[in-house]
Amino acid sequence: MTTISPTRVSMYDFLYQDTQPLVSLLADAAELSLPQTRLALGASLQAIVAALLAYQQRHQGQAINKKLFNRAAVKELRQYNSMNFVTLNATLYHRNDVADAVFHDSARVVKASSYIASQVDATTEQVRTLLTCLCVIVLRELAILADYSKLDNDELDKWFALQPQFLSAERFAKNNVLAVSTLEQNTSPTSQSRAHDIEANKSNQHQQQASVLAENDEESLKTATSSKTEATSLTIVPPPFDNYWYELTSFTPEHSAAKQDMQQATSNYLKAIGRSSDSTPQGHHNDTLVFAQMYAIALPHQRWLLQLAKISDIYLSRNRLRITSEPTTPPTPPLVSLGLIGASNDNTPTTTSEIPIEYDKPKPLWKDPAILILILVIGGLGALATFKYQTQKSQQPSQVISTTEAVSEKQRQMQDVAIVKVDEDDLDSTDDVAPTVPE
């Protein structure tokens, strides 16, 4: 089975890692130094995440989807596939309106900016520019992630409900302990090797050889460190969350204990969703995607959540927010094979916490484009032929009537003409007689 970190569904972890390439661009926009920008970036993301959680707690996921993720500013910014000065100008244009919508009040934006400014030794206006720009970028990134994962309103509510556990102090305390223990393990063998080298190389004859070995060890250590850095580049741990942002945004974390679904305890269901070690891959898939164990983090192994985590992992690996020119062709949306999350099993039982996936049915014949075009052509030709026939049929009676009228008119004209034969003698006699005028 392929394990994936639970933090892939954490908004705070995702946004902190996703916005790291923007440090220099945001520093230029807010007129801050790079160290100031890095510190203000983490605090600003905490404030924005807390404001989004408070917004969802008041208005639910449908309002998040319609009024925030589908805003005109977010749609405009989604047209760009990389970050540069053109994208930054579009962000600066919409930053104030979006920030007021997220924080529900412009006074909270000013208060959050002044609080962060006191921590990074900057002015309130500088931090406000950074905070408001991040509001637009955060909404854009979360909208893309929700769109690619095809989350509905109910799944958005569940996703937001999982976020407070990623911001708990226990989680960051455990991470600090693990980091310290790892540092001690990495440093202790080095100190022992150095002591051993000192004891073994007491004579002056082996000083040159010891120096050469030390140089080789340093090079190998640098190589190993760089490889570890590259391998763990996608597991950046953000700064600990400040509970002050809960007070500022009026968000109340709800610590509700997860209810045990008895049907989840069956081996068949565990095998279907990939939590059982004996789950057998089917079809063309050779592995199953599951969440790894993490301290103070408990996630349900639901398919939409696993798909969200995998898409988040692919999105972060692409490093799409790097500062570069706009690509000629936009990158394709990440796709997740349904077999990786146990969709190839047809015997998945219906439970209260898991909705069976709807398989794609074959298209009926009447939805085939070729058949539709053929039907339209035949229907159009038939309608045209019918129209032509009706037109010709309606013109025939009028032609017959007009012909009959013409024949009758000609007969009347022929009847009015009379042929009279007059003798010449009668004509001469009529010429000599003077006409009489009646009195």
C-alpha positions as CSV (number, residue, x, y, z in Angstrom):
1,M,0.0,0.0,0.0
2,T,1.1,3.6,-0.7
3,T,0.9,5.8,2.4
4,I,0.3,9.5,2.1
5,S,0.7,12.1,4.8
6,P,-2.4,13.3,6.5
7,T,-1.2,16.9,6.3
8,R,-2.0,16.8,2.6
9,V,-5.6,17.7,3.5
10,S,-4.5,20.4,6.0
11,M,-5.2,23.9,4.6
12,Y,-2.5,25.4,6.7
13,D,0.2,23.0,5.7
14,F,-0.8,23.0,2.1
15,L,-0.9,26.8,1.8
16,Y,2.4,27.3,3.7
17,Q,4.2,25.0,1.4
18,D,2.4,26.2,-1.7
19,T,3.3,29.8,-1.1
20,Q,7.0,29.4,-0.4
21,P,8.1,30.3,-3.9
22,L,6.2,33.7,-3.5
23,V,8.4,35.1,-0.7
24,S,10.5,37.3,-3.0
25,L,7.5,38.5,-5.0
26,L,5.4,39.3,-1.9
27,A,8.4,41.0,-0.3
28,D,8.7,43.3,-3.3
29,A,5.0,44.1,-3.3
30,A,4.9,44.8,0.5
31,E,8.3,46.5,0.6
32,L,9.6,44.1,3.2
33,S,12.8,42.2,3.6
34,L,13.0,38.5,3.0
35,P,13.2,37.5,6.7
36,Q,10.3,39.8,7.5
37,T,8.3,38.4,4.7
38,R,8.9,34.8,5.8
39,L,7.8,35.5,9.3
40,A,4.8,37.6,8.2
41,L,3.8,34.9,5.7
42,G,3.3,32.2,8.3
43,A,1.3,34.5,10.6
44,S,-0.8,35.8,7.7
45,L,-1.7,32.3,6.6
46,Q,-2.8,31.5,10.2
47,A,-5.0,34.5,10.3
48,I,-6.6,33.7,6.9
49,V,-7.2,30.1,7.8
50,A,-8.8,31.0,11.1
51,A,-11.0,33.6,9.2
52,L,-12.1,30.9,6.7
53,L,-13.0,28.5,9.5
54,A,-15.0,31.2,11.2
55,Y,-16.7,32.0,7.9
56,Q,-17.7,28.4,7.4
57,Q,-18.9,28.1,10.9
58,R,-21.3,31.0,10.3
59,H,-22.4,30.3,6.7
60,Q,-21.6,26.6,6.0
61,G,-20.0,25.2,2.9
62,Q,-22.5,26.4,0.3
63,A,-21.7,30.0,1.1
64,I,-18.0,29.2,0.9
65,N,-18.4,27.7,-2.5
66,K,-20.6,30.4,-4.0
67,K,-19.5,33.6,-2.3
68,L,-15.8,32.9,-1.9
69,F,-14.5,30.2,-4.3
70,N,-16.7,31.6,-7.2
71,R,-15.9,35.3,-6.8
72,A,-15.1,37.2,-9.9
73,A,-11.6,38.0,-8.5
74,V,-10.9,34.3,-7.9
75,K,-12.1,33.4,-11.4
76,E,-9.9,36.1,-12.9
77,L,-6.9,35.0,-11.0
78,R,-7.4,31.3,-12.0
79,Q,-6.8,32.3,-15.6
80,Y,-3.1,32.6,-14.8
81,N,-1.0,29.5,-14.3
82,S,2.2,31.0,-12.9
83,M,3.1,33.9,-10.7
84,N,4.7,37.1,-12.1
85,F,4.1,40.8,-12.1
86,V,1.0,40.5,-14.3
87,T,-0.5,38.1,-11.8
88,L,0.6,40.3,-8.9
89,N,-1.1,43.3,-10.4
90,A,-4.4,41.4,-10.7
91,T,-4.0,40.3,-7.1
92,L,-3.4,43.9,-5.9
93,Y,-6.5,45.1,-7.7
94,H,-8.9,42.8,-5.9
95,R,-7.1,42.4,-2.6
96,N,-9.1,44.8,-0.4
97,D,-12.5,43.5,-1.4
98,V,-11.5,39.9,-1.0
99,A,-9.9,40.5,2.4
100,D,-13.0,42.3,3.7
101,A,-15.2,39.4,2.6
102,V,-12.9,36.8,4.2
103,F,-12.5,38.6,7.6
104,H,-16.1,39.9,7.5
105,D,-14.9,43.4,8.5
106,S,-12.1,45.7,7.4
107,A,-11.4,46.6,11.1
108,R,-10.3,43.0,11.7
109,V,-7.9,43.3,8.7
110,V,-6.3,46.3,10.2
111,K,-6.1,44.7,13.7
112,A,-4.6,41.5,12.3
113,S,-2.1,43.6,10.3
114,S,-1.0,45.6,13.3
115,Y,-0.6,42.4,15.4
116,I,1.7,40.8,12.7
117,A,3.6,44.1,12.2
118,S,4.5,44.2,15.9
119,Q,6.1,40.7,15.5
120,V,8.1,41.4,12.3
121,D,9.1,45.0,13.1
122,A,7.3,46.5,10.2
123,T,4.5,49.1,9.6
124,T,0.8,48.1,9.6
125,E,0.4,49.2,6.0
126,Q,3.2,47.0,4.7
127,V,1.8,43.9,6.5
128,R,-1.7,44.8,5.3
129,T,-0.6,44.7,1.7
130,L,0.9,41.3,2.3
131,L,-2.1,40.0,4.2
132,T,-4.7,41.2,1.6
133,C,-2.7,39.8,-1.3
134,L,-2.5,36.5,0.4
135,C,-6.3,36.4,0.8
136,V,-6.7,36.4,-2.9
137,I,-4.0,33.8,-3.5
138,V,-5.4,31.5,-0.7
139,L,-8.9,31.6,-2.1
140,R,-7.6,30.8,-5.6
141,E,-5.5,27.8,-4.4
142,L,-8.3,26.4,-2.3
143,A,-10.8,26.9,-5.1
144,I,-8.6,25.0,-7.5
145,L,-8.0,22.2,-5.0
146,A,-11.7,21.8,-4.3
147,D,-12.5,22.0,-8.0
148,Y,-10.0,19.3,-9.0
149,S,-11.2,17.1,-6.2
150,K,-14.9,17.7,-7.2
151,L,-16.0,18.4,-3.6
152,D,-19.7,19.2,-3.0
153,N,-21.0,21.4,-0.2
154,D,-21.3,18.6,2.3
155,E,-17.7,17.4,1.7
156,L,-16.5,21.0,2.0
157,D,-18.2,21.2,5.4
158,K,-16.4,18.0,6.4
159,W,-13.1,19.2,5.1
160,F,-13.3,22.4,7.1
161,A,-14.4,20.4,10.2
162,L,-11.1,18.5,10.1
163,Q,-8.8,21.6,10.1
164,P,-8.7,22.4,13.9
165,Q,-6.8,19.2,14.7
166,F,-4.0,20.3,12.3
167,L,-3.7,23.6,14.3
168,S,-3.6,22.0,17.7
169,A,-0.7,22.7,20.0
170,E,-0.2,18.9,20.7
171,R,0.6,18.3,17.1
172,F,3.3,21.0,16.9
173,A,4.8,20.0,20.3
174,K,5.2,16.4,19.0
175,N,6.8,17.7,15.8
176,N,9.3,19.7,17.9
177,V,10.2,16.7,20.0
178,L,10.7,14.6,16.9
179,A,12.9,17.3,15.3
180,V,15.1,17.5,18.4
181,S,15.5,13.8,18.7
182,T,16.4,13.5,15.0
183,L,18.9,16.3,15.4
184,E,20.5,14.5,18.4
185,Q,20.7,11.2,16.4
186,N,22.3,12.9,13.5
187,T,24.9,14.7,15.6
188,S,25.8,11.9,18.0
189,P,27.5,9.6,15.4
190,T,29.4,12.6,14.1
191,S,30.9,13.4,17.5
192,Q,31.8,9.8,18.2
193,S,33.5,9.5,14.8
194,R,35.5,12.7,15.6
195,A,36.6,11.4,19.0
196,H,37.6,8.1,17.4
197,D,39.6,10.0,14.8
198,I,41.3,12.1,17.4
199,E,42.3,9.0,19.4
200,A,43.5,7.1,16.3
201,N,45.4,9.9,14.8
202,K,47.6,11.0,17.7
203,S,50.8,10.5,15.8
204,N,52.0,13.2,13.5
205,Q,52.5,10.7,10.7
206,H,48.8,10.3,10.0
207,Q,47.7,13.9,10.2
208,Q,47.6,14.3,6.4
209,Q,45.6,11.1,5.9
210,A,43.2,12.2,8.7
211,S,42.6,15.6,7.0
212,V,41.9,13.9,3.6
213,L,39.4,11.5,5.3
214,A,37.8,14.4,7.1
215,E,37.3,16.3,3.8
216,N,35.8,13.2,2.2
217,D,33.5,12.7,5.1
218,E,32.3,16.3,4.9
219,E,31.6,15.9,1.2
220,S,29.6,12.8,1.7
221,L,27.7,14.4,4.6
222,K,26.8,17.4,2.3
223,T,25.7,15.0,-0.4
224,A,23.5,13.0,2.0
225,T,22.1,16.2,3.5
226,S,21.2,17.6,0.1
227,S,19.5,14.3,-0.9
228,K,17.5,14.2,2.3
229,T,16.5,17.9,1.7
230,E,15.3,17.0,-1.8
231,A,13.5,13.9,-0.5
232,T,11.8,15.9,2.3
233,S,11.0,19.0,0.2
234,L,7.4,18.1,0.2
235,T,7.1,17.7,4.0
236,I,7.7,21.2,5.3
237,V,6.4,21.8,8.8
238,P,4.9,25.3,9.2
239,P,5.3,27.4,12.4
240,P,3.1,26.6,15.4
241,F,-0.4,28.0,15.3
242,D,-1.2,31.1,17.4
243,N,-4.5,30.7,19.2
244,Y,-4.9,34.5,19.1
245,W,-6.4,34.2,15.7
246,Y,-9.3,32.2,17.1
247,E,-10.1,35.2,19.3
248,L,-9.8,37.7,16.5
249,T,-12.0,35.8,14.1
250,S,-14.5,34.6,16.8
251,F,-14.0,31.0,15.8
252,T,-14.9,28.3,18.3
253,P,-13.1,25.0,17.8
254,E,-15.5,22.0,18.2
255,H,-13.7,19.0,19.6
256,S,-16.2,16.3,18.8
257,A,-15.2,12.7,19.4
258,A,-15.4,10.6,16.2
259,K,-18.2,8.0,16.3
260,Q,-17.3,4.4,15.5
261,D,-19.2,3.0,12.6
262,M,-19.7,-0.7,13.4
263,Q,-19.7,-1.6,9.7
264,Q,-16.2,-0.1,9.4
265,A,-14.9,-2.9,11.7
266,T,-15.8,-5.6,9.2
267,S,-12.9,-7.0,7.2
268,N,-14.8,-6.7,4.0
269,Y,-15.2,-2.9,4.4
270,L,-11.6,-2.4,5.5
271,K,-10.5,-4.4,2.5
272,A,-12.7,-2.3,0.2
273,I,-11.3,1.1,1.4
274,G,-7.7,-0.1,1.6
275,R,-7.1,-0.2,5.3
276,S,-6.5,-3.9,5.5
277,S,-3.1,-5.3,4.8
278,D,-4.5,-8.2,2.9
279,S,-6.4,-6.1,0.4
280,T,-5.7,-7.5,-3.1
281,P,-5.3,-5.0,-5.9
282,Q,-7.6,-5.6,-8.9
283,G,-7.5,-4.5,-12.5
284,H,-4.5,-2.6,-13.7
285,H,-3.7,-1.2,-10.2
286,N,-0.7,-2.5,-8.2
287,D,-1.2,-0.6,-5.0
288,T,-3.8,1.1,-2.7
289,L,-3.7,4.6,-1.3
290,V,-4.1,5.0,2.5
291,F,-3.3,7.7,5.1
292,A,-0.2,7.2,7.2
293,Q,-0.3,7.4,11.0
294,M,0.3,10.8,12.6
295,Y,0.3,12.0,16.1
296,A,-2.8,13.9,17.2
297,I,-4.3,13.5,13.7
298,A,-7.3,11.2,13.0
299,L,-8.8,11.1,9.6
300,P,-11.6,8.9,8.1
301,H,-10.4,6.8,5.2
302,Q,-13.1,8.1,2.8
303,R,-12.5,8.1,-0.9
304,W,-13.1,11.8,-1.5
305,L,-10.6,12.6,1.3
306,L,-8.0,10.3,-0.2
307,Q,-8.5,11.8,-3.6
308,L,-8.2,15.3,-2.2
309,A,-4.9,14.3,-0.5
310,K,-3.5,12.7,-3.6
311,I,-4.4,15.7,-5.8
312,S,-2.9,18.0,-3.2
313,D,0.3,16.0,-3.3
314,I,0.4,16.2,-7.1
315,Y,-0.3,19.9,-7.1
316,L,2.5,20.6,-4.6
317,S,5.0,18.5,-6.6
318,R,4.4,20.6,-9.7
319,N,5.4,23.8,-7.8
320,R,2.9,25.9,-9.9
321,L,3.4,29.1,-8.0
322,R,7.0,29.5,-9.0
323,I,7.9,32.9,-10.4
324,T,8.0,32.5,-14.2
325,S,6.4,33.7,-17.4
326,E,2.9,32.5,-18.3
327,P,3.1,29.1,-20.1
328,T,1.8,28.8,-23.6
329,T,-0.4,25.9,-22.7
330,P,-2.0,25.5,-19.2
331,P,-1.1,22.3,-17.3
332,T,-3.6,19.6,-17.2
333,P,-5.6,19.0,-14.0
334,P,-4.2,16.2,-11.9
335,L,-6.1,12.9,-12.2
336,V,-6.3,10.2,-9.6
337,S,-7.0,6.6,-10.6
338,L,-10.0,5.4,-8.7
339,G,-8.4,2.0,-8.2
340,L,-5.8,3.6,-5.9
341,I,-8.6,4.4,-3.4
342,G,-10.4,1.0,-3.7
343,A,-13.0,1.9,-6.4
344,S,-12.3,-1.3,-8.3
345,N,-14.3,-3.4,-5.8
346,D,-17.9,-3.9,-6.8
347,N,-18.9,-5.4,-3.4
348,T,-18.4,-2.3,-1.3
349,P,-21.2,-2.2,1.3
350,T,-23.3,0.9,1.9
351,T,-22.4,2.6,5.2
352,T,-23.4,5.8,6.9
353,S,-20.0,7.2,6.4
354,E,-19.2,6.0,2.9
355,I,-21.2,6.6,-0.2
356,P,-20.7,4.0,-3.0
357,I,-19.0,5.4,-6.0
358,E,-21.1,5.8,-9.1
359,Y,-19.5,4.0,-12.0
360,D,-19.6,5.6,-15.5
361,K,-22.3,3.9,-17.6
362,P,-21.9,3.4,-21.3
363,K,-23.5,6.1,-23.3
364,P,-26.8,5.2,-25.0
365,L,-27.1,5.3,-28.8
366,W,-29.2,8.5,-28.7
367,K,-26.3,10.3,-27.0
368,D,-23.8,9.3,-29.7
369,P,-22.7,12.5,-31.6
370,A,-22.6,10.7,-35.0
371,I,-26.0,9.3,-34.6
372,L,-27.4,12.7,-33.5
373,I,-25.9,14.4,-36.5
374,L,-27.3,11.8,-38.8
375,I,-30.8,12.1,-37.3
376,L,-30.7,15.9,-37.6
377,V,-29.6,15.7,-41.3
378,I,-32.4,13.2,-42.2
379,G,-35.0,15.2,-40.2
380,G,-33.9,18.4,-41.9
381,L,-34.1,17.0,-45.3
382,G,-37.5,15.4,-44.6
383,A,-38.9,18.7,-43.3
384,L,-37.5,20.5,-46.3
385,A,-39.2,18.0,-48.7
386,T,-42.5,18.2,-46.9
387,F,-42.4,22.0,-47.0
388,K,-41.7,22.0,-50.7
389,Y,-44.5,19.6,-51.4
390,Q,-47.0,21.6,-49.4
391,T,-46.0,24.8,-51.2
392,Q,-46.5,23.3,-54.6
393,K,-49.8,21.8,-53.6
394,S,-51.1,25.1,-52.4
395,Q,-50.2,26.8,-55.6
396,Q,-52.1,24.4,-58.0
397,P,-55.7,25.6,-57.3
398,S,-54.8,29.2,-57.9
399,Q,-53.3,28.5,-61.3
400,V,-56.5,26.6,-62.4
401,I,-58.7,29.5,-61.3
402,S,-56.6,32.0,-63.1
403,T,-56.7,30.0,-66.3
404,T,-60.5,29.6,-66.2
405,E,-60.9,33.4,-65.7
406,A,-58.7,34.1,-68.6
407,V,-60.7,31.8,-70.9
408,S,-64.1,33.4,-69.9
409,E,-62.8,36.9,-70.4
410,K,-61.6,36.0,-73.9
411,Q,-65.1,34.5,-74.7
412,R,-66.8,37.7,-73.5
413,Q,-64.6,39.8,-75.8
414,M,-65.3,37.6,-78.8
415,Q,-69.1,37.8,-78.2
416,D,-69.1,41.6,-78.2
417,V,-67.7,41.8,-81.7
418,A,-70.4,41.8,-84.5
419,I,-69.7,41.5,-88.2
420,V,-72.2,43.6,-90.3
421,K,-72.3,43.6,-94.2
422,V,-73.4,46.8,-95.8
423,D,-74.0,47.4,-99.5
424,E,-72.3,50.1,-101.3
425,D,-75.6,51.6,-102.7
426,D,-77.0,51.9,-99.3
427,L,-73.8,53.6,-98.2
428,D,-74.0,56.2,-101.0
429,S,-77.6,57.0,-100.3
430,T,-76.9,57.6,-96.7
431,D,-74.2,60.0,-97.6
432,D,-76.6,62.2,-99.9
433,V,-79.3,62.5,-97.3
434,A,-78.7,65.3,-94.9
435,P,-79.2,64.4,-91.3
436,T,-82.2,65.6,-89.6
437,V,-81.9,67.3,-86.3
438,P,-84.8,66.6,-84.0
439,E,-86.5,69.5,-82.5
